[in-house]
Amino acid sequence: MTNRTHILLCVCLLVVLAGLGVGMRALFPERIDLPFDTTSTILAAEFSETPEEFGAVIGVDRRYAESLKLQQYLDFPFIVCYVALFALLAYAMRAYDVPAARWVAWLAIGAAVAAGVFDILENLTILRGISSTAQLLHIRRYSLPKWGLAFLVMFLESGVFFFWPRLNLWFRLGAVVTGGLWLAAGASGLLFASLASVIDIPWSVAWLSWGIGAALVFLAAIAVRDRLNKV
């Protein structure tokens, strides 16, 4: 991936994703009253299946209902950004001189778009549940495929960093660390999503967050390096 415009676009998308992610998490405190052994209201909402589970997420007197509704609306631009980021990284992978790079790239793009579609359906289902917590929601029918596809993309696109061309020692180390985080998040999350192990998926989500942060630092450093080389 050597196109400076693509790198800058990825950096911008990563900054927006980081900002939206921090903003969405700031809407909720860590909680000990949630199902699925998680402290995240967002993840607990995504994995809810029954009115009782979703009611526990909303909280007594629906105290978290408005915050959860706002989080869902913020998630729509978040979806657009991560699908665009995954697509840009996959598009760059097409030019790599590694076996099956083109096919892997198209698979990653397709999986990213599909993840976005499932994410939108998940958001709409949660919004419907906020309006009426008495109905059976089956949110997990959308959230598990969404996470599985997102983790698949990270697994596939770890190669973007592992095989990044023409790097010196320190940048190569950064690329390997970033690729390793994407690989760890992708492989573990894909396993847990395929097993429907909703208790374990948050562990992979944490690795995903570290991987996104590492990608932001790495790509920003590449952009600065390329800029300095042109001076």
C-alpha positions as CSV (number, residue, x, y, z in Angstrom):
1,M,0.0,0.0,0.0
2,T,2.0,3.0,-1.3
3,N,-0.7,5.4,-2.5
4,R,-0.4,8.5,-0.3
5,T,-4.0,9.5,-0.9
6,H,-5.3,6.1,0.2
7,I,-3.1,6.2,3.3
8,L,-4.4,9.6,4.2
9,L,-8.0,8.5,3.6
10,C,-7.4,5.5,5.9
11,V,-5.9,7.8,8.6
12,C,-9.0,10.1,8.4
13,L,-11.4,7.2,8.6
14,L,-9.5,5.7,11.6
15,V,-9.6,9.1,13.4
16,V,-13.3,9.3,12.9
17,L,-13.8,5.7,14.0
18,A,-11.8,6.3,17.1
19,G,-13.7,9.5,17.9
20,L,-17.1,7.8,17.4
21,G,-16.0,4.8,19.3
22,V,-14.9,6.8,22.3
23,G,-18.1,8.9,22.1
24,M,-20.4,5.9,22.1
25,R,-18.6,4.2,25.0
26,A,-18.7,7.4,27.0
27,L,-22.5,7.3,26.9
28,F,-22.5,4.4,29.3
29,P,-20.8,3.6,32.6
30,E,-19.3,0.2,33.2
31,R,-22.0,-2.0,34.7
32,I,-22.2,-5.2,36.7
33,D,-25.9,-5.8,36.2
34,L,-25.7,-6.9,32.6
35,P,-26.2,-10.4,31.1
36,F,-23.4,-12.3,29.4
37,D,-20.7,-11.4,31.9
38,T,-19.9,-8.1,30.2
39,T,-19.7,-4.6,31.5
40,S,-20.5,-3.1,28.1
41,T,-24.1,-2.0,27.6
42,I,-23.6,-1.9,23.9
43,L,-22.4,-5.5,23.6
44,A,-25.1,-6.7,26.0
45,A,-27.7,-5.1,23.8
46,E,-26.3,-6.7,20.7
47,F,-26.4,-10.2,22.2
48,S,-29.9,-9.9,23.7
49,E,-32.5,-12.4,22.6
50,T,-35.3,-12.3,25.1
51,P,-37.4,-9.4,26.5
52,E,-35.9,-10.1,29.9
53,E,-32.3,-9.8,28.6
54,F,-33.0,-6.6,26.7
55,G,-34.9,-5.2,29.7
56,A,-31.8,-5.8,31.9
57,V,-29.8,-3.8,29.3
58,I,-32.3,-0.9,29.3
59,G,-32.2,-0.9,33.1
60,V,-34.6,-0.1,35.8
61,D,-37.1,2.7,34.8
62,R,-35.5,2.6,31.3
63,R,-32.6,4.7,32.5
64,Y,-30.3,3.7,29.6
65,A,-32.9,3.8,26.9
66,E,-32.2,7.2,25.5
67,S,-28.4,6.7,25.6
68,L,-28.8,3.4,23.8
69,K,-31.0,5.1,21.2
70,L,-28.4,7.8,20.6
71,Q,-25.6,5.2,20.4
72,Q,-27.5,3.4,17.6
73,Y,-27.8,6.6,15.6
74,L,-24.1,7.3,16.1
75,D,-23.4,3.8,14.9
76,F,-24.7,4.4,11.4
77,P,-21.8,6.8,10.4
78,F,-19.5,4.4,12.3
79,I,-20.7,1.6,9.9
80,V,-20.0,3.7,6.9
81,C,-16.5,4.5,8.1
82,Y,-15.4,1.0,8.9
83,V,-16.8,-0.5,5.7
84,A,-15.0,2.3,3.7
85,L,-11.8,1.6,5.7
86,F,-11.9,-2.2,5.1
87,A,-12.6,-1.6,1.4
88,L,-9.7,0.8,1.0
89,L,-7.3,-1.7,2.7
90,A,-8.6,-4.5,0.6
91,Y,-8.3,-2.5,-2.6
92,A,-4.6,-1.8,-1.7
93,M,-4.1,-5.5,-1.1
94,R,-5.0,-6.3,-4.8
95,A,-1.6,-4.9,-5.9
96,Y,0.5,-7.0,-3.5
97,D,2.8,-9.5,-5.0
98,V,1.6,-12.4,-2.8
99,P,-0.4,-15.5,-3.8
100,A,-4.2,-15.0,-4.3
101,A,-3.9,-11.4,-3.2
102,R,-6.6,-10.3,-5.6
103,W,-9.1,-13.0,-4.6
104,V,-8.5,-12.3,-0.9
105,A,-9.0,-8.6,-1.5
106,W,-12.4,-9.1,-3.2
107,L,-13.4,-11.6,-0.4
108,A,-12.5,-8.9,2.2
109,I,-14.5,-6.2,0.4
110,G,-17.6,-8.5,0.1
111,A,-17.3,-9.5,3.8
112,A,-17.0,-5.9,4.8
113,V,-20.1,-4.8,2.9
114,A,-22.1,-7.8,4.3
115,A,-20.9,-6.9,7.9
116,G,-22.2,-3.4,7.3
117,V,-25.6,-4.7,6.2
118,F,-26.0,-6.9,9.2
119,D,-24.9,-4.1,11.4
120,I,-27.6,-1.8,10.0
121,L,-30.2,-4.6,10.6
122,E,-28.9,-5.0,14.1
123,N,-29.3,-1.3,14.8
124,L,-32.8,-1.2,13.5
125,T,-33.8,-4.2,15.6
126,I,-32.4,-2.6,18.7
127,L,-34.2,0.6,18.0
128,R,-37.4,-1.4,17.6
129,G,-36.7,-3.1,20.9
130,I,-36.2,0.3,22.7
131,S,-39.7,1.3,21.5
132,S,-41.2,-2.0,22.8
133,T,-39.2,-4.1,25.2
134,A,-42.0,-6.8,25.4
135,Q,-41.2,-8.3,22.0
136,L,-38.9,-11.2,21.1
137,L,-36.0,-9.4,19.3
138,H,-33.6,-12.1,18.1
139,I,-30.9,-9.4,17.8
140,R,-28.2,-12.1,17.8
141,R,-29.3,-13.3,14.3
142,Y,-27.7,-10.1,13.1
143,S,-25.0,-9.4,15.6
144,L,-23.2,-12.8,15.3
145,P,-22.9,-12.6,11.5
146,K,-21.8,-9.0,11.8
147,W,-19.0,-9.8,14.2
148,G,-18.0,-12.9,12.4
149,L,-17.7,-11.1,9.1
150,A,-15.9,-8.1,10.7
151,F,-13.4,-10.5,12.3
152,L,-13.0,-12.4,9.0
153,V,-12.0,-9.1,7.3
154,M,-9.5,-8.3,10.0
155,F,-8.0,-11.8,9.7
156,L,-7.7,-11.4,5.9
157,E,-6.4,-7.8,6.0
158,S,-3.7,-8.5,8.5
159,G,-1.7,-9.4,5.4
160,V,-1.9,-5.7,4.3
161,F,0.5,-5.0,7.2
162,F,2.6,-8.2,7.2
163,F,3.4,-7.8,3.5
164,W,3.7,-4.0,3.4
165,P,6.5,-3.2,0.9
166,R,9.7,-1.4,1.3
167,L,9.9,-0.8,5.0
168,N,13.0,-0.2,7.2
169,L,13.6,-2.1,10.4
170,W,11.4,0.1,12.8
171,F,8.6,0.5,10.4
172,R,8.7,-3.2,9.6
173,L,8.4,-3.9,13.4
174,G,5.4,-1.6,13.6
175,A,3.8,-3.3,10.6
176,V,4.3,-6.8,12.2
177,V,2.9,-5.6,15.5
178,T,-0.2,-4.1,13.8
179,G,-0.7,-7.1,11.6
180,G,-0.3,-9.4,14.6
181,L,-3.1,-7.5,16.5
182,W,-5.4,-7.7,13.5
183,L,-4.6,-11.4,13.1
184,A,-5.2,-12.1,16.8
185,A,-8.5,-10.2,16.8
186,G,-9.6,-11.8,13.6
187,A,-8.8,-15.4,14.3
188,S,-10.1,-15.4,17.9
189,G,-13.2,-13.4,17.1
190,L,-14.0,-15.6,14.1
191,L,-13.8,-18.7,16.2
192,F,-15.9,-17.3,19.0
193,A,-18.5,-15.9,16.6
194,S,-18.8,-19.2,14.8
195,L,-19.3,-21.0,18.2
196,A,-21.8,-18.3,19.2
197,S,-19.8,-17.8,22.3
198,V,-21.1,-14.3,23.3
199,I,-19.2,-14.4,26.6
200,D,-15.9,-14.6,24.8
201,I,-16.5,-12.2,21.9
202,P,-15.8,-9.1,24.0
203,W,-12.3,-10.4,24.6
204,S,-11.7,-10.3,20.8
205,V,-13.4,-6.9,20.6
206,A,-10.7,-5.6,23.0
207,W,-8.0,-6.9,20.6
208,L,-9.9,-5.3,17.7
209,S,-9.7,-2.0,19.5
210,W,-6.0,-2.3,20.0
211,G,-5.6,-3.3,16.4
212,I,-7.5,-0.2,15.1
213,G,-5.4,2.0,17.4
214,A,-2.1,0.4,16.1
215,A,-3.3,0.8,12.5
216,L,-3.9,4.5,13.2
217,V,-0.4,5.0,14.6
218,F,1.3,3.0,11.9
219,L,-0.5,4.6,9.0
220,A,0.0,8.1,10.4
221,A,3.7,7.4,10.8
222,I,3.9,6.2,7.2
223,A,2.1,9.4,6.0
224,V,4.5,11.6,8.0
225,R,7.5,9.6,6.7
226,D,6.4,10.0,3.1
227,R,5.8,13.7,3.6
228,L,9.2,14.2,5.0
229,N,10.8,12.3,2.2
230,K,9.3,14.7,-0.3
231,V,10.6,17.8,1.5
